[in-house]
């Protein structure tokens, strides 16, 4: 039986993690966001902190600019200089292999990490892209991270640039092109809870299965 896998790509501030977690809970399946990094780090015996430095967006890197000081890579990784062996390309390769393995092991929700591209053509996959009005995203980030609106806009803009750069580097395609996805939703207009219901309905219509209510 083909596993049902939902990949979620998203503009920063659209509530992608919240929607992904709610969807996973509704379907009774695991959700992989940062958890995917942890899985890859365990598999390849690399500290998670090092994997995060080469992750798709790593908004924590931008948030560090608001702090008085940020931990250096050497502080995070100890004496081993992982920077020479863990690059954006190796991190992507390890994440991609982990994504394919998880998709084979069972139904799941995978957030980000170019999973839509990695699993393209794989039976049972629904690829989703979340977008929203810029001001709605600023509101969301302001509340989520307790930032001023000015800092929230900086975080959104910098994270979006990183996300688009990462996607382009590893897929050769533009991040926010609707042609890359099965379904695009305005999370601010539709609402987070309603997004979950819409995705469930798409799964039912595409695969002829009933989702838990």
ABEGO torsion letter per residue (X at the ends): XBBBBBBBBBBBGAGAAAAAAAAAAAAGBBBBBAAAAAAAAAAAGBBAAAAAAABAAGAAAAAAAABABBBBAAAAAEABBAAAABBAAAAAAAAAAAAAAAAAAEBBBBBEGGAAAAABGBBGBBBBBBBBBAAAAAAAAAAAAGBBAAAAAAAAAAAAAAAAAAAAAAAGBBAABAAABABBBBAAAAEAAAAAAAAAAAAAAAAGBBBBX
